């Protein structure tokens, strides 16, 4: 590392959601291990507070940009998507543009102090306007997708190209950059995406938000190329730019099988049940017998779905850990009422109910955890697969339906129970799907496939005296690209 490199500065701009900010922290740590570049993550004041509670590297700097959510139609005191009702998601995405001028001013001040512009901006692909800021400040923008390649390619292409408008009478359509044999169905799209026609408000905001990111010099992607060969190829074709698959960013304890602990600060949140208590409970159950259920920090399900899920769990007779919150229509952070579950459900103690945050990493790493019923958010999916834990999909929003489809069709590690909060499920559906994953030959095949995916994930970030994994190689190539820019 030369002395001139020590003065190079990278500015990082995550989208205002915990599931986006945590991978940005992981990326920052990885860059610090490889270079002497200075790194500054810029976001809003409340998100700086959150990241401060997560970060364990004093050399990764945080800077707050002025932002008041209420000025942009968000609830008072809200600066990220945590527990934010979906009806505000449009407003949240739209509000990010308010950071444009503060970011430009921050970089101008920083450039004056450093006597040169930053080496680059690494911006979330939902902050596409950062490309314009980069140009105006004499630098370049690099996009970073915190999701997988397949889901990102689908999501970006559908909003940009609107291929679902040409769907067949059966609702089927193809997506540009994917082979024609890869068929999608309108019924699996979120209602906002299904209604997109280029003139609706969601289309206008999302298309304008993401369009600038296609003007980056390339995209980083939080995935492993070997587990998403179709997706990584499709993403490269979709954006017509270099794609560096440099993920995942998981604690060392998750990547070293047999490790006795999960290391690293991960969320900055208080768990509803301590990791020690969860492990103590899991230790009481046989290997691969427990179903873990969580729909992520932003989601819950309808009251009727919650009741059907609870009844199906009882019928399955399988032990479970369920991260449960009030159903749709109620305050997701409010008090949980027993009337939303079958009478006596909690007292029968078939499983654990956690009403706040669960120690998800510890749960997924435990040998008793046999499957994960999930919204198929990418962070949760990659955490589960890294431990060889197969999935039961219940996608909710964003690119989650595409993640679920990819894990079913390309990986063979997932079976879908339902999707969204408007669907109707029966207790018999729940019992049947749980039985398939935990007790059938198909479930054993899913487990084998998940174990194989986990091995590929670990190999991608492994380095020894003779070889280096693909994600580490991709990071080296990305850094080499930046150094070439530095020389020019």
N, C-alpha and C positions, 0 to 999 in steps of 0.2 A: 504494500500500500504506500503510494508515494505521498509526499507532503502536500502536493496540490490537491490530491483526492480528499485529504482531511478537511479541506475547506468546502467541498461540494455539499450541497444541501438538497434534500428531497422533501417536498411538502405533500402530505397525504390527506385526502379529503373523503371520509366515509359518508355514506348515507346515514340518516339519523334513525337507526334501528340497532338494537343490541346484536341481532344476528348478522349485521354487516360490520359493526364496529369491532367485534371480537376477532374476526378474520383479519381485519386491518392491523390489529395489534400483533397477531401472529406473523403477518407479512413483515411488519416493521422489525420484529425480533430476528427474522430470518435474514433480512438485509443487513442488520447490524452484525450478525455472525460472519457475514461474507465480506463486508467492506468497512471502511471508516467514514462513510457518508454521515452527515448530520441528518437527523430525521425529526420532522415536526408534524404531528397530527393536529389538524385544525378542525374544530367543530363548534357547536354552540355551548354556552356556559354550563348548562345542566349536564350536557353530555361529557364535558371535560371533567366535571365532578364524578360522574359514573366511571369514566376511564381511569381516573386517578385511583379509584378503589380497586381496579383490576390490574393495573400495571405494576410490574416488579423490576423494571429496568429504568434507572434514573437517567440514562442517556437518550431515551425516547422522550422527546419533549411534547408537551401539549399546549395548544394556544386556543383561546376562546374568541370566536367571532360574535359580534353583537347580534342578538336575535331575541325577539319576543313573540312567542307563538300566538298569543291572543291578537296581535296586530294582523295576523294572516288568517284568522278564522278558526284557529285551534283552541281547545279548551285552555283556560288559564293554567300556567305552569307546565304546559306540555311542550316538550322539544324533541321527543322521539316517539316511536310507534308502540312502546311498551304499554300493553293493556288498552291501546287506543281502539275504539270501535271502528269497524271497517268503513263506516260512512265518512270517517275523517281521513282515510288514507289518500284520497284524491287531494284533499287540502294539504296534507303533509308533503306530498310530492311537489305540488305547486309552490309551496312555501319555500322550498330549497333555493329558488331563484333569488330570494332576498339575501342570500349569502354571497351573491356574485360580486357586488361592489366591495363589501368588507374583505373578501378574499383578495381581490385585486389590490386593495390598499395595504393589506397585510404583506403581500408579496413585494410590493413596491418598497415598503419600509425595510423589509428584510434584505432586499437586493441592495438598497442603499448602504445598509450596515455591512453586508458581505462584499460589497463592491462588484457584484455580478448577480445575475438572476439565478434562481435555483436550477439545479440540473434537470429536474422535471417535476411535474405534478402527477401524483398517482391518485386518480379520482375514481370513486364508485361509478359504475356504468349508469346509475340513476342520476348522476350529477354531470350529464353530458355538457352542460354549459361551461364546465371547467376548461374545455379545449379552447374556447374563445378567450378566457382569462389567460391561459398559458401563452397564446399567441401575442396578446397585448402586452405581456410581461417579458417577452423575449425568450420563452422556453417552450417545452413540448409537454403534451399530456399523454399519460399512459392509463388506459382503462383497467379497472380491476373488477371482475365479476366474483362476488363472494359465493355464488351458487356453482353448480356443476356445469359442464359444457353442454350437455344435451338439453337440460332445462333452460339454460341461458339462450341457446340458439333458437329453441322453439319460441320462447317468450319474446325475444327481440324480433324475430321474423314475423310472428303473428301480428304484433302491434304495428310493425313497419309496413308489411306487405299485405295484410288482411286476407290471407289465403282461404279462410273459412267462409268468405262470401261466395266462393265458388264450390261450396260443398254439394255433394250429390243428394238425391232424395232421401238417402239413408243417413245423411249427416256426415259422411266421410269426406275428407279432403287431404291433400298432401301439403307439405311445408317446404318452401324453397330451401335448398342446400341438403335436404334429406332425400334418400332414394324413394322412388315411387312406391316401392313395396312397403314403406313405412307409412301406414295410414293413421290419421288422426280423426277424432269424432267431435262434432260440435257439442254433443251432450256432456263431454268431459271438461269443457271450458267453463271458467268462472262466468257468472251472468254478465259482468261488466265487459269481459273480453268477448263473449258470445254476441253482445249487442254492438260491438265496435264496427263502425262503417266508415271511419275517417272524418265524419262530421260531428259525432257525439263528443261531449266534453272530455271523457276519458281518453279517447283517441288523440284529441288535439294536445292534451297535456303530456301524455306519455310519449307520443311521437316527437314532440318538440324537445322533451327532456332527454330522450336517449339519442336523438339524431347527432348531437355534437360529439358523442363518444365514438362515432364512426370516423371522426377526423383525428383520432389519436394515432400515435406511431405504432401501437400494438396493444393487445389486451393480455393481462394476467388472468388466470382462472384457477379458482380454488378446487382443483381436482387432480386426479392422477390419470395420465393419458392411457395407461394400460387397462383401467377399469371402464373407460369411456372412449373406446376407439371410434365408434360411430359419432358420438357427440362432439369429440374434439375436432374431427374432420369436418363435421357440419358447421361448427362454430367458425372455423377458419374460412369456410366458403361463404358463410352468412355475412361476415364483417369485412372479408377481403383484406385482412391484416394479419400480421404474425400473432400467434396465440402461444403463450407460455403457460403450460400446466404445471403449477408450482406448489400444489397442495398435497396433503391437507396440513393444517396447523393445529396439531393435537399435542397435549402434554406428553412428555417422554414416557410416563407411566402407561399410557394407552398404546404406545407404539412398541414397548418392550414387553412381550408376553411373559407372564410370570412375575412381573413387577408387583410388589406388595402395596404400592401406594400410587396415587395420582398426584403428580407434582405440578406446581404452577398455580397462580391466582387466575381464576377463570371467569367469574361472573360478578364479583362484588356484591352478591346478594346473600341474605340470610336464608338458610334452608328451613323449610317447614318441618323437616325431620332430619336430624343430624346424620352424616354419613355413617357414623359408628352404629347408630340405632338401625339404619337400613341394612347394613352388613350383618348385624346380629340377627335380624329377622330373616335375611336371605340364607344365612348359614343353617337355618332350621329346615331348609327345603332341598330336595334332591336336584341334581344337576339338570339344567335345561327345562325345569318344570314351571318357572314363574313367567307370567306375562306382565311386561311393563307397559303402562299406558300414559302417554302425554301428548298433548296437542300443541305444545310450544307456548311461549309467553304471551302471544297476542290472541290466541284462539280459545273458544269454548264451543260447545255443541248445543242443540236445542233441548228443551226439557223432555220432549218425547224420545229423542235419540238417547238422552242420558238414561232414561228409565229402561229402554230396550237394551242398552249396553249393560246396565247393571243386572237385569234379569238373565241375559245371555251368559254373563260371567258366572252367575250362580248355577245356571244349568250346566255349564262346562265343568264345574267342580275344580277348576284350576286356581292355584294361588296367584295373586296379582298385586302389583303396586300401581295405584291409579292417582295421577296428579289431577285433581278435580277442582273445578271452579264453578261458580254460579252459571246457569245456562244463559243462552242468548236472551236478551231483553232485560237482564239484570246486571247490576254493577259487578264486573268481573273480579273486582277486588273486595267486594262486599261479603257480608256474612253468608255462609252456606247453610241452607235449610234442609232438614232431614226429609221434608216432603218431596224433594226432587228425586229421592231414591226409594226403592221398595221398603215397606215397613220391616224394621228389624235388620236391614241390610248391614249396617255398621256393627251391630251387636253380634252378628253371626261370625265375624272376624275371619272370613275366608281370605281377605287380603288387607293391604294397608291403603288407607286413603290419606293423601297429602294435600292440604289445602293451600299451600304456598309454593315454595320452590323445592324441587327434589334434587338430591345429589346425583344427577343423571349419569355422570361419568362413572362414578363408583358402582351404580346399579348395572350399567351395561357391561362393566368389566367383571362382574361377579359370575361365577360358573353356573349359578342357579338360574340366571336369566335366560329364558329360552326363546323369547320373541318380543318384539317391540311394536305395539299398536301406536302409530304415529301419523302426524299430519304430513310427513314426508318433506319437511323443511330440510335443506341440504346439510346444515350443520348436524342436525340430529341423525340424518341418514348416514353420513360419513362416520360419525361416532359409533353408530350401531354396527355398521359393516366392518369397521376396523377391528371389532371384537368378534366377528363372525356370527353376529346375532341377526337372524332373518326378520323381515318386516311384515306387518299387516298395515296396508295403506288406507288412510282416510284423509286424502288431500283436501285442503281448505281454500287456498288462494295463491296468488302469485304463480310461480312456476312449479308448484308442488304436484299438480296433476301430471306434469311432464316427467318429474322425478319418479313418481309412482309408476308411470308407464314404462320408463326406461328400466327401472329395477325389476319389473315383471318380465318384460320382453327381451331385454338385452342381457340382464344379469341372472334372472331366474331366482331372485332372493326375496320376492315380495308377492303377496296376494292382496287384492284390494277388497275391503269390506264395503265401502261406500265412498261418496265424496260430497263435500259441502255440508251446509247446515240445513238445507231445505229438503234433503232426501228422507225417505221413510225406510227404517230398518226394522227387522223383526228379531226378537230374542233368538229365534231358531237360526237366523243368519249369523249372529254373533257366535253361538255355540258351534255351528258348523265350521266357520273359518278358524276358530281357535283350535278345534280338533284337527283340521287339516295341517296346520303349522306345527303343532306340538305332538301329534300322535300318528301321523300317516306317513306313507312312503314318500309322498310329494314333499311333506315337511322335512323329511330327512335329506332329500335332494336339495331343498332350499338351504338347509343348514350347511351342507357340503359346499354349495356355491358361495354362501356367505363367508365361510372359512377361507375359500380360495381368494375371494375379493380382498379379505383382510390381509392375506399374505402379500398380495400385489401392492396394497397400500403401504405396508411396512417396507417392502423392498424398494419402493419409490423414494423413500426418505432415508435409506440406509447407506452408509459409507464405510468402506474399509480400505485396507492398503492397496487393493487391486481394482476396486470398482466403486461406482457412485450411482445411486438410483436416479431414475428419469426425472423426478421432480427437482432434485438437487442439480442435475445437469441443466434443466430448463432455467433454473435460477441463475446458474453461471452464465448461460447464454444471454439472459436478460441483462445482467450486470455488465457483460461485455458490450452489449448494445449501448448501454448508458455511457460506458467509458469511451466508446467510439464517438459518441455525441460530445463528450467532454473535450476530446482532442480537436474536434471540429469547431 
